[in-house]
């Protein structure tokens, strides 16, 4: 009989699909069931193709944005779903939404395994020590183990009092093959694509939302300084995405040559830009991980990444496959851009190192880590229950002995 494992997400994003698919493929002895609270967020509607997911999937409230969902309705719907399936383990994405907290409470009531998954780190926003203590107390009471993005996310959980031996890492991965293959196709027809997309021969690439945490005004400032130094040898700067700061940025780049706004694109279209780019740059002042770094490295690009991004410890080898920069230092960023675009750097070799690093971060490694987390945690819980039963039996035997 298969062991049912339920997984809850606020929304099912495209990068989650290959993870759950690999998880079900790795463990045919599991019945993997996934619920998303909604199909949409206020900022975006993912548009997942549900025809061949490779795992069972439902949406609790498909017609509403996840941010607008009623807290009680979330909890009731999650309880109904879990009661119907009665899983042995529940994998829960954080604790921000009431539906996630309801799932954690359900596991305590039914004595089932509860696994936290997430990528929050201490430095991604201002933290209130009292609030963090309360969150840590709640997490320790409701989760048996955690599957975190990397060492920064693990350190955050430890700071909240979660034991390190109960934390697994390797949570933030993408389908590397999609971006590697897309980039390869683009490179085969590079000249024609550059002409059609209005792209220069060499360029730095940004992919993401045009929002304050991405630090794009400072990136443009750094790029302007870089162009003054590099002059005619300067690479272009291509901005892929959209968001609330777009008009501000368009005003800022007036008079700065080389900047192109390429619009927003789906994940399956990004391979074109990764394939034609020379280097990814992500200058965020707040970024729990930075999955675009995974995508670019899978496509064989060197990267320039802010030290505030959660992925730097695992993915960026300073001077080998890219550089780590201070997002508040525009002149420092400009200097790194100058080095990256110079003859001092072999960007092809850097890109190859990126590819090798990304071989360690795939949907398959994600699936293995989560399965190991569940199996080891289940074994530990069984041992604890058996030990408690043995101790109880010994106490009862002692009480029965004549005085």
TORKOL-4160 file (C-alpha; in steps of 0.2 Angstrom, whole numbers, padded with zeros to 4 digits, m for minus):
403
<pt num="1" X="0000" Y="0000" Z="0000"/>
<pt num="2" X="0007" Y="0017" Z="m0005"/>
<pt num="3" X="0011" Y="0030" Z="0008"/>
<pt num="4" X="0001" Y="0046" Z="0005"/>
<pt num="5" X="0012" Y="0062" Z="0006"/>
<pt num="6" X="0002" Y="0079" Z="0005"/>
<pt num="7" X="0011" Y="0095" Z="0000"/>
<pt num="8" X="0003" Y="0112" Z="0002"/>
<pt num="9" X="0008" Y="0128" Z="m0008"/>
<pt num="10" X="0000" Y="0145" Z="m0008"/>
<pt num="11" X="0001" Y="0144" Z="m0028"/>
<pt num="12" X="0009" Y="0131" Z="m0039"/>
<pt num="13" X="0022" Y="0140" Z="m0048"/>
<pt num="14" X="0031" Y="0133" Z="m0063"/>
<pt num="15" X="0047" Y="0129" Z="m0054"/>
<pt num="16" X="0037" Y="0118" Z="m0042"/>
<pt num="17" X="0030" Y="0107" Z="m0055"/>
<pt num="18" X="0046" Y="0098" Z="m0060"/>
<pt num="19" X="0051" Y="0096" Z="m0041"/>
<pt num="20" X="0035" Y="0087" Z="m0037"/>
<pt num="21" X="0035" Y="0077" Z="m0053"/>
<pt num="22" X="0053" Y="0071" Z="m0049"/>
<pt num="23" X="0047" Y="0067" Z="m0031"/>
<pt num="24" X="0033" Y="0056" Z="m0037"/>
<pt num="25" X="0045" Y="0048" Z="m0050"/>
<pt num="26" X="0058" Y="0044" Z="m0037"/>
<pt num="27" X="0046" Y="0037" Z="m0024"/>
<pt num="28" X="0033" Y="0026" Z="m0033"/>
<pt num="29" X="0029" Y="0019" Z="m0015"/>
<pt num="30" X="0022" Y="0037" Z="m0011"/>
<pt num="31" X="0006" Y="0044" Z="m0017"/>
<pt num="32" X="0011" Y="0062" Z="m0019"/>
<pt num="33" X="m0004" Y="0074" Z="m0017"/>
<pt num="34" X="m0002" Y="0093" Z="m0020"/>
<pt num="35" X="m0014" Y="0107" Z="m0015"/>
<pt num="36" X="m0012" Y="0125" Z="m0020"/>
<pt num="37" X="m0023" Y="0137" Z="m0010"/>
<pt num="38" X="m0026" Y="0147" Z="m0026"/>
<pt num="39" X="m0020" Y="0147" Z="m0045"/>
<pt num="40" X="m0016" Y="0166" Z="m0044"/>
<pt num="41" X="m0007" Y="0179" Z="m0035"/>
<pt num="42" X="m0010" Y="0198" Z="m0036"/>
<pt num="43" X="0007" Y="0201" Z="m0045"/>
<pt num="44" X="0005" Y="0187" Z="m0058"/>
<pt num="45" X="m0005" Y="0172" Z="m0064"/>
<pt num="46" X="0006" Y="0158" Z="m0067"/>
<pt num="47" X="m0005" Y="0148" Z="m0080"/>
<pt num="48" X="0001" Y="0130" Z="m0076"/>
<pt num="49" X="m0003" Y="0117" Z="m0089"/>
<pt num="50" X="m0012" Y="0103" Z="m0079"/>
<pt num="51" X="m0013" Y="0090" Z="m0092"/>
<pt num="52" X="0003" Y="0080" Z="m0088"/>
<pt num="53" X="0009" Y="0085" Z="m0071"/>
<pt num="54" X="0015" Y="0068" Z="m0065"/>
<pt num="55" X="0006" Y="0070" Z="m0048"/>
<pt num="56" X="m0011" Y="0073" Z="m0041"/>
<pt num="57" X="m0016" Y="0091" Z="m0040"/>
<pt num="58" X="m0030" Y="0102" Z="m0034"/>
<pt num="59" X="m0033" Y="0120" Z="m0031"/>
<pt num="60" X="m0043" Y="0125" Z="m0015"/>
<pt num="61" X="m0050" Y="0142" Z="m0022"/>
<pt num="62" X="m0045" Y="0143" Z="m0041"/>
<pt num="63" X="m0055" Y="0159" Z="m0045"/>
<pt num="64" X="m0047" Y="0170" Z="m0031"/>
<pt num="65" X="m0031" Y="0178" Z="m0028"/>
<pt num="66" X="m0022" Y="0169" Z="m0014"/>
<pt num="67" X="m0019" Y="0186" Z="m0005"/>
<pt num="68" X="m0038" Y="0189" Z="m0004"/>
<pt num="69" X="m0043" Y="0172" Z="0003"/>
<pt num="70" X="m0053" Y="0171" Z="0019"/>
<pt num="71" X="m0043" Y="0164" Z="0033"/>
<pt num="72" X="m0056" Y="0153" Z="0040"/>
<pt num="73" X="m0061" Y="0146" Z="0023"/>
<pt num="74" X="m0043" Y="0142" Z="0020"/>
<pt num="75" X="m0042" Y="0132" Z="0036"/>
<pt num="76" X="m0058" Y="0123" Z="0033"/>
<pt num="77" X="m0054" Y="0118" Z="0015"/>
<pt num="78" X="m0037" Y="0111" Z="0020"/>
<pt num="79" X="m0044" Y="0101" Z="0035"/>
<pt num="80" X="m0057" Y="0094" Z="0023"/>
<pt num="81" X="m0044" Y="0089" Z="0011"/>
<pt num="82" X="m0032" Y="0081" Z="0024"/>
<pt num="83" X="m0046" Y="0072" Z="0032"/>
<pt num="84" X="m0051" Y="0064" Z="0016"/>
<pt num="85" X="m0034" Y="0058" Z="0011"/>
<pt num="86" X="m0027" Y="0055" Z="0029"/>
<pt num="87" X="m0009" Y="0056" Z="0024"/>
<pt num="88" X="0006" Y="0049" Z="0034"/>
<pt num="89" X="0016" Y="0065" Z="0031"/>
<pt num="90" X="0012" Y="0083" Z="0026"/>
<pt num="91" X="0024" Y="0095" Z="0018"/>
<pt num="92" X="0019" Y="0113" Z="0021"/>
<pt num="93" X="0025" Y="0129" Z="0013"/>
<pt num="94" X="0029" Y="0141" Z="0027"/>
<pt num="95" X="0016" Y="0147" Z="0040"/>
<pt num="96" X="0011" Y="0164" Z="0033"/>
<pt num="97" X="m0006" Y="0158" Z="0026"/>
<pt num="98" X="m0019" Y="0152" Z="0038"/>
<pt num="99" X="m0021" Y="0136" Z="0027"/>
<pt num="100" X="m0003" Y="0132" Z="0030"/>
<pt num="101" X="m0005" Y="0134" Z="0049"/>
<pt num="102" X="m0021" Y="0124" Z="0049"/>
<pt num="103" X="m0011" Y="0109" Z="0040"/>
<pt num="104" X="0002" Y="0110" Z="0054"/>
<pt num="105" X="m0012" Y="0109" Z="0067"/>
<pt num="106" X="m0020" Y="0095" Z="0058"/>
<pt num="107" X="m0003" Y="0085" Z="0059"/>
<pt num="108" X="m0002" Y="0088" Z="0078"/>
<pt num="109" X="m0020" Y="0082" Z="0081"/>
<pt num="110" X="m0018" Y="0067" Z="0070"/>
<pt num="111" X="0000" Y="0063" Z="0075"/>
<pt num="112" X="0006" Y="0064" Z="0057"/>
<pt num="113" X="0023" Y="0070" Z="0051"/>
<pt num="114" X="0024" Y="0088" Z="0047"/>
<pt num="115" X="0038" Y="0095" Z="0036"/>
<pt num="116" X="0041" Y="0114" Z="0034"/>
<pt num="117" X="0048" Y="0120" Z="0017"/>
<pt num="118" X="0054" Y="0137" Z="0014"/>
<pt num="119" X="0068" Y="0149" Z="0010"/>
<pt num="120" X="0067" Y="0164" Z="0022"/>
<pt num="121" X="0083" Y="0171" Z="0029"/>
<pt num="122" X="0086" Y="0182" Z="0044"/>
<pt num="123" X="0093" Y="0196" Z="0033"/>
<pt num="124" X="0079" Y="0197" Z="0020"/>
<pt num="125" X="0069" Y="0210" Z="0030"/>
<pt num="126" X="0069" Y="0219" Z="0047"/>
<pt num="127" X="0066" Y="0206" Z="0060"/>
<pt num="128" X="0057" Y="0209" Z="0077"/>
<pt num="129" X="0065" Y="0198" Z="0090"/>
<pt num="130" X="0049" Y="0196" Z="0100"/>
<pt num="131" X="0040" Y="0191" Z="0084"/>
<pt num="132" X="0054" Y="0179" Z="0079"/>
<pt num="133" X="0054" Y="0171" Z="0096"/>
<pt num="134" X="0035" Y="0168" Z="0094"/>
<pt num="135" X="0037" Y="0161" Z="0077"/>
<pt num="136" X="0051" Y="0150" Z="0082"/>
<pt num="137" X="0041" Y="0143" Z="0097"/>
<pt num="138" X="0026" Y="0139" Z="0085"/>
<pt num="139" X="0038" Y="0131" Z="0072"/>
<pt num="140" X="0046" Y="0120" Z="0085"/>
<pt num="141" X="0029" Y="0114" Z="0091"/>
<pt num="142" X="0021" Y="0111" Z="0074"/>
<pt num="143" X="0035" Y="0104" Z="0063"/>
<pt num="144" X="0045" Y="0088" Z="0065"/>
<pt num="145" X="0058" Y="0093" Z="0052"/>
<pt num="146" X="0062" Y="0107" Z="0039"/>
<pt num="147" X="0068" Y="0107" Z="0021"/>
<pt num="148" X="0076" Y="0124" Z="0018"/>
<pt num="149" X="0084" Y="0133" Z="0003"/>
<pt num="150" X="0102" Y="0133" Z="0009"/>
<pt num="151" X="0113" Y="0137" Z="0024"/>
<pt num="152" X="0106" Y="0155" Z="0026"/>
<pt num="153" X="0089" Y="0148" Z="0028"/>
<pt num="154" X="0095" Y="0134" Z="0039"/>
<pt num="155" X="0104" Y="0147" Z="0050"/>
<pt num="156" X="0088" Y="0157" Z="0051"/>
<pt num="157" X="0078" Y="0142" Z="0057"/>
<pt num="158" X="0092" Y="0138" Z="0070"/>
<pt num="159" X="0091" Y="0156" Z="0076"/>
<pt num="160" X="0073" Y="0153" Z="0080"/>
<pt num="161" X="0078" Y="0138" Z="0090"/>
<pt num="162" X="0075" Y="0124" Z="0077"/>
<pt num="163" X="0088" Y="0110" Z="0079"/>
<pt num="164" X="0101" Y="0109" Z="0065"/>
<pt num="165" X="0099" Y="0090" Z="0064"/>
<pt num="166" X="0081" Y="0092" Z="0059"/>
<pt num="167" X="0085" Y="0103" Z="0045"/>
<pt num="168" X="0088" Y="0098" Z="0027"/>
<pt num="169" X="0094" Y="0109" Z="0013"/>
<pt num="170" X="0093" Y="0110" Z="m0006"/>
<pt num="171" X="0075" Y="0117" Z="m0008"/>
<pt num="172" X="0077" Y="0130" Z="m0021"/>
<pt num="173" X="0080" Y="0122" Z="m0038"/>
<pt num="174" X="0073" Y="0124" Z="m0056"/>
<pt num="175" X="0072" Y="0112" Z="m0071"/>
<pt num="176" X="0089" Y="0115" Z="m0077"/>
<pt num="177" X="0086" Y="0106" Z="m0094"/>
<pt num="178" X="0073" Y="0119" Z="m0099"/>
<pt num="179" X="0085" Y="0133" Z="m0098"/>
<pt num="180" X="0100" Y="0124" Z="m0104"/>
<pt num="181" X="0091" Y="0118" Z="m0120"/>
<pt num="182" X="0083" Y="0135" Z="m0123"/>
<pt num="183" X="0100" Y="0143" Z="m0122"/>
<pt num="184" X="0107" Y="0131" Z="m0134"/>
<pt num="185" X="0093" Y="0133" Z="m0147"/>
<pt num="186" X="0096" Y="0152" Z="m0146"/>
<pt num="187" X="0115" Y="0151" Z="m0148"/>
<pt num="188" X="0112" Y="0141" Z="m0164"/>
<pt num="189" X="0103" Y="0155" Z="m0172"/>
<pt num="190" X="0111" Y="0170" Z="m0162"/>
<pt num="191" X="0113" Y="0182" Z="m0176"/>
<pt num="192" X="0095" Y="0182" Z="m0182"/>
<pt num="193" X="0088" Y="0182" Z="m0165"/>
<pt num="194" X="0099" Y="0197" Z="m0160"/>
<pt num="195" X="0092" Y="0207" Z="m0174"/>
<pt num="196" X="0074" Y="0202" Z="m0171"/>
<pt num="197" X="0075" Y="0205" Z="m0152"/>
<pt num="198" X="0086" Y="0221" Z="m0154"/>
<pt num="199" X="0100" Y="0214" Z="m0143"/>
<pt num="200" X="0118" Y="0219" Z="m0144"/>
<pt num="201" X="0133" Y="0206" Z="m0147"/>
<pt num="202" X="0137" Y="0207" Z="m0128"/>
<pt num="203" X="0126" Y="0212" Z="m0114"/>
<pt num="204" X="0122" Y="0210" Z="m0095"/>
<pt num="205" X="0105" Y="0203" Z="m0092"/>
<pt num="206" X="0093" Y="0206" Z="m0078"/>
<pt num="207" X="0078" Y="0196" Z="m0076"/>
<pt num="208" X="0064" Y="0199" Z="m0063"/>
<pt num="209" X="0051" Y="0212" Z="m0056"/>
<pt num="210" X="0054" Y="0230" Z="m0057"/>
<pt num="211" X="0051" Y="0233" Z="m0039"/>
<pt num="212" X="0061" Y="0241" Z="m0025"/>
<pt num="213" X="0069" Y="0226" Z="m0017"/>
<pt num="214" X="0077" Y="0222" Z="m0034"/>
<pt num="215" X="0088" Y="0238" Z="m0033"/>
<pt num="216" X="0087" Y="0242" Z="m0051"/>
<pt num="217" X="0089" Y="0261" Z="m0050"/>
<pt num="218" X="0106" Y="0258" Z="m0042"/>
<pt num="219" X="0110" Y="0245" Z="m0056"/>
<pt num="220" X="0106" Y="0258" Z="m0069"/>
<pt num="221" X="0117" Y="0271" Z="m0059"/>
<pt num="222" X="0131" Y="0258" Z="m0059"/>
<pt num="223" X="0129" Y="0254" Z="m0077"/>
<pt num="224" X="0130" Y="0272" Z="m0082"/>
<pt num="225" X="0147" Y="0273" Z="m0072"/>
<pt num="226" X="0153" Y="0257" Z="m0081"/>
<pt num="227" X="0149" Y="0264" Z="m0098"/>
<pt num="228" X="0159" Y="0280" Z="m0094"/>
<pt num="229" X="0174" Y="0269" Z="m0090"/>
<pt num="230" X="0172" Y="0256" Z="m0104"/>
<pt num="231" X="0167" Y="0268" Z="m0117"/>
<pt num="232" X="0165" Y="0259" Z="m0134"/>
<pt num="233" X="0169" Y="0242" Z="m0127"/>
<pt num="234" X="0154" Y="0243" Z="m0115"/>
<pt num="235" X="0142" Y="0229" Z="m0115"/>
<pt num="236" X="0123" Y="0232" Z="m0116"/>
<pt num="237" X="0111" Y="0231" Z="m0102"/>
<pt num="238" X="0095" Y="0221" Z="m0105"/>
<pt num="239" X="0081" Y="0222" Z="m0092"/>
<pt num="240" X="0068" Y="0208" Z="m0094"/>
<pt num="241" X="0052" Y="0210" Z="m0083"/>
<pt num="242" X="0040" Y="0223" Z="m0078"/>
<pt num="243" X="0033" Y="0231" Z="m0062"/>
<pt num="244" X="0029" Y="0246" Z="m0052"/>
<pt num="245" X="0046" Y="0255" Z="m0055"/>
<pt num="246" X="0046" Y="0253" Z="m0074"/>
<pt num="247" X="0041" Y="0271" Z="m0078"/>
<pt num="248" X="0054" Y="0277" Z="m0065"/>
<pt num="249" X="0068" Y="0267" Z="m0074"/>
<pt num="250" X="0063" Y="0273" Z="m0091"/>
<pt num="251" X="0065" Y="0291" Z="m0085"/>
<pt num="252" X="0082" Y="0286" Z="m0077"/>
<pt num="253" X="0090" Y="0278" Z="m0092"/>
<pt num="254" X="0086" Y="0293" Z="m0104"/>
<pt num="255" X="0103" Y="0299" Z="m0110"/>
<pt num="256" X="0111" Y="0282" Z="m0105"/>
<pt num="257" X="0115" Y="0272" Z="m0121"/>
<pt num="258" X="0114" Y="0253" Z="m0121"/>
<pt num="259" X="0099" Y="0250" Z="m0110"/>
<pt num="260" X="0085" Y="0239" Z="m0118"/>
<pt num="261" X="0068" Y="0235" Z="m0109"/>
<pt num="262" X="0064" Y="0218" Z="m0116"/>
<pt num="263" X="0047" Y="0216" Z="m0107"/>
<pt num="264" X="0040" Y="0201" Z="m0097"/>
<pt num="265" X="0042" Y="0183" Z="m0104"/>
<pt num="266" X="0037" Y="0166" Z="m0098"/>
<pt num="267" X="0050" Y="0154" Z="m0091"/>
<pt num="268" X="0050" Y="0144" Z="m0107"/>
<pt num="269" X="0055" Y="0160" Z="m0117"/>
<pt num="270" X="0069" Y="0165" Z="m0106"/>
<pt num="271" X="0081" Y="0153" Z="m0113"/>
<pt num="272" X="0082" Y="0165" Z="m0128"/>
<pt num="273" X="0089" Y="0179" Z="m0117"/>
<pt num="274" X="0100" Y="0167" Z="m0107"/>
<pt num="275" X="0107" Y="0160" Z="m0123"/>
<pt num="276" X="0112" Y="0177" Z="m0130"/>
<pt num="277" X="0117" Y="0185" Z="m0114"/>
<pt num="278" X="0135" Y="0187" Z="m0108"/>
<pt num="279" X="0132" Y="0188" Z="m0089"/>
<pt num="280" X="0117" Y="0188" Z="m0077"/>
<pt num="281" X="0117" Y="0202" Z="m0064"/>
<pt num="282" X="0105" Y="0202" Z="m0049"/>
<pt num="283" X="0108" Y="0217" Z="m0038"/>
<pt num="284" X="0094" Y="0214" Z="m0025"/>
<pt num="285" X="0094" Y="0222" Z="m0008"/>
<pt num="286" X="0082" Y="0208" Z="m0002"/>
<pt num="287" X="0081" Y="0191" Z="m0010"/>
<pt num="288" X="0077" Y="0175" Z="m0001"/>
<pt num="289" X="0086" Y="0165" Z="m0014"/>
<pt num="290" X="0086" Y="0171" Z="m0032"/>
<pt num="291" X="0080" Y="0157" Z="m0044"/>
<pt num="292" X="0085" Y="0167" Z="m0059"/>
<pt num="293" X="0103" Y="0163" Z="m0054"/>
<pt num="294" X="0099" Y="0145" Z="m0055"/>
<pt num="295" X="0091" Y="0148" Z="m0072"/>
<pt num="296" X="0106" Y="0158" Z="m0079"/>
<pt num="297" X="0119" Y="0146" Z="m0072"/>
<pt num="298" X="0110" Y="0131" Z="m0080"/>
<pt num="299" X="0111" Y="0140" Z="m0096"/>
<pt num="300" X="0130" Y="0142" Z="m0094"/>
<pt num="301" X="0131" Y="0160" Z="m0089"/>
<pt num="302" X="0143" Y="0168" Z="m0077"/>
<pt num="303" X="0134" Y="0179" Z="m0064"/>
<pt num="304" X="0136" Y="0195" Z="m0053"/>
<pt num="305" X="0125" Y="0193" Z="m0038"/>
<pt num="306" X="0122" Y="0204" Z="m0023"/>
<pt num="307" X="0128" Y="0197" Z="m0006"/>
<pt num="308" X="0110" Y="0200" Z="0000"/>
<pt num="309" X="0103" Y="0185" Z="m0011"/>
<pt num="310" X="0101" Y="0169" Z="m0001"/>
<pt num="311" X="0109" Y="0159" Z="m0015"/>
<pt num="312" X="0127" Y="0166" Z="m0015"/>
<pt num="313" X="0134" Y="0154" Z="m0002"/>
<pt num="314" X="0129" Y="0139" Z="m0013"/>
<pt num="315" X="0129" Y="0145" Z="m0031"/>
<pt num="316" X="0142" Y="0159" Z="m0033"/>
<pt num="317" X="0161" Y="0155" Z="m0032"/>
<pt num="318" X="0168" Y="0172" Z="m0031"/>
<pt num="319" X="0181" Y="0174" Z="m0046"/>
<pt num="320" X="0177" Y="0157" Z="m0053"/>
<pt num="321" X="0159" Y="0157" Z="m0060"/>
<pt num="322" X="0155" Y="0175" Z="m0056"/>
<pt num="323" X="0157" Y="0189" Z="m0042"/>
<pt num="324" X="0147" Y="0194" Z="m0026"/>
<pt num="325" X="0144" Y="0212" Z="m0025"/>
<pt num="326" X="0138" Y="0225" Z="m0012"/>
<pt num="327" X="0121" Y="0230" Z="m0018"/>
<pt num="328" X="0123" Y="0247" Z="m0010"/>
<pt num="329" X="0139" Y="0251" Z="m0018"/>
<pt num="330" X="0136" Y="0257" Z="m0036"/>
<pt num="331" X="0154" Y="0261" Z="m0040"/>
<pt num="332" X="0159" Y="0244" Z="m0034"/>
<pt num="333" X="0146" Y="0236" Z="m0045"/>
<pt num="334" X="0153" Y="0246" Z="m0060"/>
<pt num="335" X="0170" Y="0240" Z="m0056"/>
<pt num="336" X="0165" Y="0222" Z="m0056"/>
<pt num="337" X="0155" Y="0225" Z="m0073"/>
<pt num="338" X="0171" Y="0232" Z="m0080"/>
<pt num="339" X="0181" Y="0217" Z="m0075"/>
<pt num="340" X="0168" Y="0205" Z="m0081"/>
<pt num="341" X="0168" Y="0213" Z="m0098"/>
<pt num="342" X="0187" Y="0214" Z="m0100"/>
<pt num="343" X="0199" Y="0202" Z="m0108"/>
<pt num="344" X="0205" Y="0197" Z="m0090"/>
<pt num="345" X="0190" Y="0186" Z="m0089"/>
<pt num="346" X="0186" Y="0170" Z="m0098"/>
<pt num="347" X="0167" Y="0170" Z="m0098"/>
<pt num="348" X="0165" Y="0154" Z="m0107"/>
<pt num="349" X="0176" Y="0145" Z="m0093"/>
<pt num="350" X="0165" Y="0154" Z="m0080"/>
<pt num="351" X="0149" Y="0148" Z="m0088"/>
<pt num="352" X="0155" Y="0130" Z="m0088"/>
<pt num="353" X="0159" Y="0131" Z="m0069"/>
<pt num="354" X="0141" Y="0137" Z="m0067"/>
<pt num="355" X="0134" Y="0122" Z="m0076"/>
<pt num="356" X="0144" Y="0110" Z="m0065"/>
<pt num="357" X="0138" Y="0119" Z="m0050"/>
<pt num="358" X="0120" Y="0118" Z="m0056"/>
<pt num="359" X="0122" Y="0099" Z="m0058"/>
<pt num="360" X="0121" Y="0098" Z="m0039"/>
<pt num="361" X="0104" Y="0108" Z="m0039"/>
<pt num="362" X="0091" Y="0099" Z="m0049"/>
<pt num="363" X="0073" Y="0093" Z="m0047"/>
<pt num="364" X="0080" Y="0075" Z="m0044"/>
<pt num="365" X="0092" Y="0081" Z="m0030"/>
<pt num="366" X="0077" Y="0091" Z="m0022"/>
<pt num="367" X="0066" Y="0075" Z="m0023"/>
<pt num="368" X="0080" Y="0064" Z="m0015"/>
<pt num="369" X="0083" Y="0077" Z="m0001"/>
<pt num="370" X="0064" Y="0078" Z="0003"/>
<pt num="371" X="0062" Y="0059" Z="0003"/>
<pt num="372" X="0077" Y="0057" Z="0015"/>
<pt num="373" X="0070" Y="0071" Z="0026"/>
<pt num="374" X="0053" Y="0061" Z="0027"/>
<pt num="375" X="0061" Y="0044" Z="0029"/>
<pt num="376" X="0073" Y="0049" Z="0042"/>
<pt num="377" X="0061" Y="0059" Z="0052"/>
<pt num="378" X="0048" Y="0045" Z="0052"/>
<pt num="379" X="0061" Y="0033" Z="0058"/>
<pt num="380" X="0066" Y="0045" Z="0072"/>
<pt num="381" X="0048" Y="0047" Z="0077"/>
<pt num="382" X="0046" Y="0028" Z="0077"/>
<pt num="383" X="0061" Y="0026" Z="0088"/>
<pt num="384" X="0055" Y="0040" Z="0100"/>
<pt num="385" X="0038" Y="0032" Z="0102"/>
<pt num="386" X="0045" Y="0014" Z="0105"/>
<pt num="387" X="0057" Y="0021" Z="0118"/>
<pt num="388" X="0043" Y="0030" Z="0127"/>
<pt num="389" X="0032" Y="0014" Z="0126"/>
<pt num="390" X="0047" Y="0004" Z="0133"/>
<pt num="391" X="0049" Y="0017" Z="0147"/>
<pt num="392" X="0031" Y="0016" Z="0151"/>
<pt num="393" X="0031" Y="m0003" Z="0151"/>
<pt num="394" X="0046" Y="m0003" Z="0163"/>
<pt num="395" X="0037" Y="0010" Z="0175"/>
<pt num="396" X="0021" Y="m0001" Z="0175"/>
<pt num="397" X="0032" Y="m0017" Z="0179"/>
<pt num="398" X="0040" Y="m0007" Z="0193"/>
<pt num="399" X="0024" Y="m0002" Z="0201"/>
<pt num="400" X="0017" Y="m0020" Z="0201"/>
<pt num="401" X="0032" Y="m0027" Z="0211"/>
<pt num="402" X="0028" Y="m0030" Z="0229"/>
<pt num="403" X="0035" Y="m0018" Z="0242"/>
